[in-house]
Amino acid sequence: MDRGASLLFRLSQRSCAFAERWFPDAYAFALAVVVVVAGAALLLGVRPLAVATSFGEGFWSVIPFTMQMSFIIIGGYVTADSPAVSRLIEGLAALPRSARGAVALVALVSTVSALLHWGLSMILGSLLVRALARRPALGMDYRAAAAATMAGPGSIWALGLSSSAAQLQANPASMPPALLAVSGVLPFSSTIFLWQSMLLASVLLVVAVFVSWQTAPPAGTATSAGAMGIDVADGGRSLAPRQRPGEWLEYSPLLGLIVVALGLAWLVAQFATKGFTATIANLNTYNLMFLLLGMLLHWRPRRFAESVTRAIPAVAGVLLQFPLLGALSSMMTTAHNADGVTLSNVLSHAFSAVATHDTFAPLVGLYSAVLGLVIPSGGGKWLVEGPYVMAAANQLHYHLGWTVQIYNAAEALPNLINPFWMLPVMGVLGLKARDLIGYTFVLFAVNLPIVLLLLWLLGSTLGYQPPVMP
């Protein structure tokens, strides 16, 4: 190994071999957790039929949320994939003057855009990596740059506007009754717009850029896309010329502009009557904004439809796993024994028994990070974790909004070492998980103690407020 490489880079190279050997597929993780939870319910004394019933009743319980999360990915992709944003990407790719500077730029773009939209962050970062790779004289390491696209989804995305848990908590219609009963409704002003949350996000942004710069190999020791046999030519996005009169509507922007105008008129009315915060807190509204933006930027319906088709593979993991997560939430909160005790009750009491008001933040943060390894989903995992964590927060008189942010900050960490969240990046860049995890593991190791410490310190500045029901 090159002695000129940084210490963090050398550490990341040694972690690659371990990650490649021991990290299984994310779907297998989800199946295993279902089996473990079902077994735990049986050990608790829940009748087998009751476990099966809760599984079946919960399996389709989060389908609206599943579609909302799917459209977050699609909306982010079609926006980043549009011609106008593509030109912006090419402009950004012309800025770096060094291999490490290029990787740091990817991390910066990923983290900043993640505060707006985690789906946009991964796709925008990936397309920027491809554009930077088309500058071979830069000497950028393709794998390190690809790993830097995970800086946003693996550190601060859940502290931003597309936070699944914060969005869910602000929308009582999307929450399962078991969660609503213990948490009430929490507007963004109680979660992501807290000054404590914004300070935490700022610190993690700086750390992510610094670590990405340090883990990148210096020029001359990098592995380029060409060396890996990956074609990064900018092809496949041009719209084929119209060949038949019947295709006129597909190529004319007229119908798309009318639909965009209808959507914009509705959005203006929503902002005027509900205000900015309440409007963007609704996932349906949030997704519509990005779909309308994508339609406008692609201009022609055919181009927009082709971009959506390219986005669909990135949605597969959500469609596969979210029904299982709904079943998990149901089994943990509704399957009870003869005494009426559920797994959620047991875990809530365990938190109350072990945690104090002062230790609640780091304990919940550590638990959320570990659970994220087996349930790699921001919003879906909150459906499982939220009911008993919020119940424990109430018992300890801990700030409920900051409890959501504890979850948000900690649950992002496993995204750096779990292949599930890397699937969109790998699909765009033609890489495998082992190419990224060696680098992202280092950021995970650095972020973990920083996150736990700041969650504890900042949480001590907030007081308890009882749940507010709709």
C-alpha positions in Angstrom: 0.0 0.0 0.0 1.3 3.5 -0.9 2.9 5.2 2.1 1.6 8.5 0.7 -2.0 7.5 1.3 -3.7 8.9 4.5 -4.1 6.8 7.6 -7.9 6.9 7.1 -7.5 5.6 3.6 -5.3 2.7 4.7 -7.9 1.8 7.3 -10.6 1.9 4.7 -8.7 -0.5 2.5 -8.3 -3.0 5.3 -12.0 -2.9 6.0 -12.9 -3.8 2.5 -12.0 -7.4 2.7 -14.1 -7.9 5.9 -17.1 -6.2 4.5 -17.0 -8.1 1.3 -17.0 -11.4 3.1 -19.5 -10.9 5.9 -22.3 -8.5 4.6 -25.4 -10.3 3.3 -28.2 -9.0 1.2 -30.6 -6.5 2.8 -33.7 -8.5 2.0 -32.3 -11.5 3.8 -31.8 -9.3 6.8 -35.5 -8.3 6.8 -36.7 -11.9 6.5 -34.5 -12.9 9.4 -35.8 -10.1 11.6 -39.4 -11.2 10.9 -38.5 -14.7 12.0 -36.7 -13.4 15.1 -39.7 -11.2 16.1 -42.2 -13.9 15.5 -40.1 -16.3 17.7 -39.8 -13.7 20.4 -43.6 -13.2 20.4 -44.1 -16.9 20.8 -41.6 -17.0 23.8 -43.6 -14.1 25.3 -46.6 -16.4 25.4 -48.4 -15.1 22.3 -50.5 -17.8 20.6 -49.2 -18.9 17.2 -52.5 -17.9 15.5 -52.3 -14.5 17.1 -48.8 -14.0 15.8 -49.8 -15.1 12.3 -52.9 -12.8 12.4 -50.8 -9.8 13.4 -48.4 -10.6 10.6 -51.1 -10.8 8.0 -53.0 -7.7 9.2 -49.8 -5.6 9.3 -48.3 -6.8 6.0 -50.3 -4.3 3.9 -50.8 -1.7 6.6 -48.2 0.7 5.3 -48.9 0.6 1.6 -49.6 4.3 1.3 -46.3 5.1 3.0 -44.6 2.5 0.8 -45.8 4.4 -2.3 -44.8 7.7 -0.8 -41.2 6.5 -0.1 -41.1 5.0 -3.6 -42.0 8.4 -5.1 -39.4 10.1 -3.1 -36.8 8.0 -4.9 -38.5 8.5 -8.3 -38.9 12.3 -7.8 -35.3 12.7 -6.8 -34.1 10.6 -9.8 -36.1 12.4 -12.5 -35.0 15.8 -11.2 -31.3 14.9 -11.1 -31.6 13.1 -14.5 -33.1 16.2 -16.3 -31.0 18.0 -19.0 -30.9 21.3 -17.0 -29.5 19.5 -13.9 -27.2 17.5 -16.1 -25.6 20.7 -17.3 -25.2 21.9 -13.7 -23.5 18.6 -12.9 -21.0 19.1 -15.8 -20.3 22.6 -14.4 -19.6 21.3 -10.9 -17.4 18.6 -12.3 -15.1 21.2 -13.9 -14.3 22.8 -10.5 -11.9 20.4 -8.7 -8.2 20.7 -9.4 -7.1 17.5 -7.5 -8.2 13.9 -7.0 -9.0 14.4 -3.3 -10.7 17.7 -4.0 -13.0 15.9 -6.4 -14.0 13.3 -3.8 -14.6 16.1 -1.2 -16.8 17.9 -3.7 -18.9 14.8 -4.1 -19.3 14.6 -0.4 -20.3 18.2 -0.1 -22.9 18.0 -2.9 -24.2 14.8 -1.3 -24.6 16.2 2.2 -26.1 19.6 1.2 -28.6 18.0 -1.2 -29.5 15.3 1.3 -31.0 18.0 3.6 -33.5 18.7 0.8 -34.1 15.2 -0.6 -32.2 12.0 0.1 -33.2 10.4 -3.2 -31.9 13.5 -5.1 -28.7 13.3 -3.0 -27.7 9.8 -4.1 -28.6 10.3 -7.7 -27.1 13.8 -8.0 -23.9 12.6 -6.3 -23.7 9.5 -8.5 -24.1 11.5 -11.7 -21.5 13.9 -10.5 -19.1 11.0 -10.0 -19.6 9.9 -13.5 -19.0 13.4 -14.8 -15.8 13.7 -12.7 -14.6 10.3 -14.0 -14.8 11.7 -17.5 -11.8 13.8 -16.5 -9.1 11.2 -16.4 -6.3 13.8 -15.9 -7.8 14.5 -12.5 -6.6 11.1 -11.2 -9.7 10.6 -9.0 -10.4 7.3 -7.4 -13.7 6.1 -8.7 -14.5 3.9 -5.7 -13.7 6.6 -3.1 -15.8 9.2 -5.0 -18.7 6.7 -5.2 -18.5 6.1 -1.5 -18.6 9.9 -1.0 -22.1 9.9 -2.5 -23.2 8.1 0.7 -22.0 10.9 2.9 -25.5 12.5 2.8 -27.7 9.4 3.2 -25.3 8.1 5.8 -25.0 11.2 8.0 -27.6 14.0 7.8 -30.4 13.2 5.4 -32.8 12.3 8.2 -32.2 15.7 9.8 -33.5 17.3 6.6 -36.8 17.9 4.9 -37.2 14.3 3.6 -36.8 12.8 7.0 -39.2 9.8 7.0 -39.8 9.9 10.8 -40.3 13.6 11.0 -42.6 13.6 8.0 -44.5 10.7 9.5 -44.8 12.4 12.9 -46.2 15.5 11.3 -48.9 13.6 9.4 -51.4 11.9 11.8 -53.2 10.3 8.8 -50.0 8.3 8.0 -49.3 7.1 11.5 -50.3 3.7 12.9 -52.7 4.1 15.9 -50.1 2.6 18.2 -47.6 5.3 17.4 -50.1 8.2 17.4 -51.4 7.3 20.8 -48.0 7.7 22.5 -46.4 10.5 20.4 -49.2 12.7 19.3 -48.5 15.1 16.3 -45.1 16.7 16.1 -44.6 19.6 13.7 -41.3 20.3 12.0 -40.7 23.1 14.6 -40.4 20.3 17.2 -38.0 18.1 15.2 -35.9 19.1 12.2 -36.3 22.9 12.7 -34.9 22.8 16.2 -31.7 24.8 16.5 -30.1 21.8 18.2 -30.9 19.7 15.1 -29.5 22.2 12.7 -26.3 22.5 14.7 -25.9 18.7 14.7 -26.5 18.6 10.9 -23.8 21.3 10.4 -21.2 19.5 12.4 -21.9 16.2 10.6 -21.6 17.9 7.2 -18.2 19.2 8.0 -17.0 15.9 9.3 -18.4 14.0 6.3 -16.5 16.3 3.8 -13.2 16.0 5.8 -13.3 12.3 6.2 -14.1 11.8 2.5 -11.2 14.0 1.6 -8.9 12.0 3.9 -10.0 8.6 2.8 -9.4 9.4 -0.9 -6.1 8.1 -2.3 -3.8 10.8 -3.6 -3.3 11.2 -7.4 -1.2 8.5 -8.9 -2.5 5.7 -6.6 -6.2 6.0 -7.6 -8.3 3.3 -9.3 -10.1 4.9 -12.2 -13.4 3.9 -13.7 -11.5 2.8 -16.9 -9.2 0.6 -14.8 -12.3 -1.1 -13.5 -13.8 -1.6 -17.0 -16.6 0.8 -16.4 -17.9 3.0 -19.2 -18.8 6.5 -17.9 -19.6 8.0 -21.3 -22.6 10.4 -21.2 -24.9 8.3 -23.3 -28.4 7.0 -23.3 -30.1 10.2 -22.2 -30.7 11.8 -25.6 -34.3 11.7 -26.8 -34.7 9.7 -30.1 -36.3 11.7 -32.9 -40.0 11.4 -33.5 -40.8 8.8 -36.2 -44.6 8.6 -36.4 -47.4 11.2 -36.4 -49.0 9.3 -33.5 -46.0 10.2 -31.3 -46.7 13.9 -31.5 -48.3 14.1 -28.1 -45.4 12.3 -26.5 -42.9 14.9 -27.9 -45.1 18.0 -27.4 -44.6 19.8 -24.1 -48.2 21.2 -24.2 -49.9 18.5 -22.2 -47.2 18.4 -19.6 -47.2 22.1 -19.2 -51.0 22.1 -18.6 -50.6 19.4 -15.9 -47.7 21.3 -14.3 -49.8 24.5 -14.3 -52.6 22.6 -12.5 -50.2 21.2 -9.9 -48.6 24.6 -9.3 -52.0 26.3 -8.9 -52.8 23.7 -6.2 -49.5 24.1 -4.5 -49.8 27.9 -4.4 -53.2 27.5 -2.7 -51.7 25.1 -0.2 -48.9 27.4 0.7 -51.2 30.4 1.0 -53.7 28.6 3.3 -51.5 26.3 5.3 -48.1 28.0 5.3 -44.7 26.7 4.2 -43.9 24.3 7.1 -47.3 22.6 7.1 -47.4 22.2 3.3 -44.0 20.6 2.9 -44.6 18.4 5.9 -47.1 16.4 3.9 -45.3 13.6 2.0 -47.9 13.7 -0.9 -47.3 17.4 -1.4 -43.6 17.0 -1.1 -43.5 14.3 -3.7 -45.8 16.2 -6.1 -43.4 19.1 -6.0 -40.5 17.0 -7.2 -42.6 15.2 -9.9 -43.8 18.5 -11.2 -40.3 19.9 -11.2 -39.1 16.8 -13.1 -41.9 17.1 -15.7 -41.0 20.7 -16.2 -37.2 20.1 -16.5 -37.6 17.2 -18.9 -40.0 19.3 -20.9 -41.3 16.5 -23.2 -43.5 13.7 -21.8 -41.4 11.0 -23.6 -38.2 12.2 -22.0 -39.9 12.3 -18.5 -41.4 8.8 -18.9 -38.0 7.4 -20.0 -36.4 8.9 -16.9 -39.0 7.4 -14.6 -38.3 4.0 -16.2 -34.6 4.4 -15.4 -35.6 5.2 -11.8 -37.7 2.1 -11.2 -34.9 -0.4 -10.3 -33.9 1.8 -7.4 -37.4 1.4 -5.9 -37.3 -2.4 -5.8 -35.9 -2.6 -2.3 -38.6 -0.4 -0.9 -41.4 -2.5 -2.5 -39.9 -5.7 -1.2 -39.1 -4.6 2.4 -41.8 -2.2 3.5 -44.6 -4.8 3.7 -42.4 -6.8 5.9 -41.7 -3.8 8.0 -45.5 -3.2 8.4 -45.8 -6.8 9.5 -43.0 -6.3 12.0 -44.6 -3.2 13.5 -47.9 -5.1 13.8 -46.4 -8.1 15.5 -44.5 -5.9 18.0 -47.5 -3.7 18.9 -50.6 -5.8 18.5 -49.7 -9.4 19.2 -50.1 -9.8 22.9 -50.1 -12.7 25.4 -52.9 -13.6 27.9 -51.9 -10.7 30.1 -52.2 -8.2 27.3 -48.4 -7.7 27.0 -46.8 -7.0 23.6 -43.1 -7.0 22.6 -43.4 -3.2 22.3 -44.5 -3.1 26.0 -41.5 -5.3 27.0 -39.0 -3.1 25.1 -40.5 0.1 26.4 -40.3 -1.1 30.0 -36.7 -2.3 29.4 -35.8 1.2 28.2 -37.4 2.8 31.2 -35.7 0.3 33.6 -32.2 0.8 32.1 -32.3 4.4 30.9 -32.4 7.5 32.9 -33.3 11.0 31.6 -29.6 11.7 31.2 -28.7 8.4 29.5 -31.8 8.1 27.3 -30.2 9.9 24.2 -27.0 7.8 23.8 -28.8 4.5 24.6 -31.6 5.1 22.1 -29.1 6.4 19.6 -26.9 3.3 19.9 -29.9 1.0 19.8 -31.3 2.8 16.7 -28.0 2.4 14.9 -27.7 -1.3 15.7 -31.3 -1.9 14.7 -30.6 -0.1 11.4 -28.3 -2.9 10.4 -31.2 -5.3 10.3 -34.0 -3.0 9.3 -32.4 -0.6 6.8 -35.2 1.8 6.3 -35.7 5.3 7.7 -39.5 5.5 7.9 -40.2 1.8 8.0 -37.9 1.3 11.0 -39.6 4.1 12.9 -42.9 2.2 12.5 -41.3 -0.6 14.4 -39.2 1.4 16.9 -41.3 4.5 17.4 -44.1 3.2 19.6 -42.0 1.8 22.4 -39.3 4.5 22.2 -41.8 7.3 22.4 -43.6 5.5 25.2 -40.3 5.3 27.1 -39.7 9.0 26.4 -43.0 9.9 27.9 -42.3 7.8 31.0 -38.9 9.5 31.5 -40.3 13.0 30.6 -37.9 13.4 27.7 -38.5 15.8 24.8 -40.5 14.0 22.2 -39.3 16.0 19.2 -35.7 15.4 20.2 -36.4 11.7 20.6 -37.4 11.7 16.9 -34.1 13.5 16.1 -32.1 11.0 18.2 -33.6 8.3 16.0 -33.0 10.4 12.8 -29.3 11.1 13.5 -28.5 7.5 14.7 -30.5 5.5 12.1 -28.6 7.2 9.3 -25.3 5.8 10.5 -25.9 2.1 9.4 -26.6 3.4 5.8 -22.8 3.7 5.6 -22.3 0.0 6.1 -25.5 -1.6 4.9 -25.7 -2.4 1.1 -29.4 -1.7 1.0 -29.1 2.0 0.8 -26.2 1.8 -1.7 -28.3 0.0 -4.3 -29.2 3.2 -6.3 -25.6 4.4 -6.2 -24.3 1.0 -7.3 -26.9 0.8 -10.1 -25.8 4.2 -11.6 -22.1 3.7 -11.1 -21.8 0.0 -12.0 -20.1 -0.9 -8.7 -20.6 -3.5 -6.0 -21.1 -2.9 -2.2 -17.5 -4.1 -1.5 -16.2 -1.2 -3.6 -17.9 1.3 -1.3 -18.0 -0.1 2.2 -14.3 0.0 2.7 -14.5 3.8 2.6 -17.9 4.3 4.1 -17.0 2.2 7.2 -14.4 4.8 8.2 -17.0 7.6 8.1 -19.3 5.4 10.2 -16.6 4.8 12.8 -15.9 8.5 13.0 -19.5 9.6 13.1 -20.8 7.2 15.7 -19.1 8.7 18.8 -19.7 12.2 17.6 -23.4 11.6 17.0 -23.9 9.9 20.4 -22.1 12.7 22.3 -23.9 15.5 20.5 -27.3 13.8 21.0 -26.6 13.7 24.7 -25.3 17.3 25.0 -27.9 19.0 22.9 -30.8 16.9 24.3 -29.9 18.3 27.8 -31.0 21.7 26.6 -34.6 20.7 26.0 -37.5 20.1 28.3 -40.5 17.7 28.2 -43.8 18.6 26.5 -46.7 16.2 26.7 -48.1 14.7 23.4 -50.5 16.9 21.4 -53.3 14.9 19.8 -54.9 15.9 16.4 
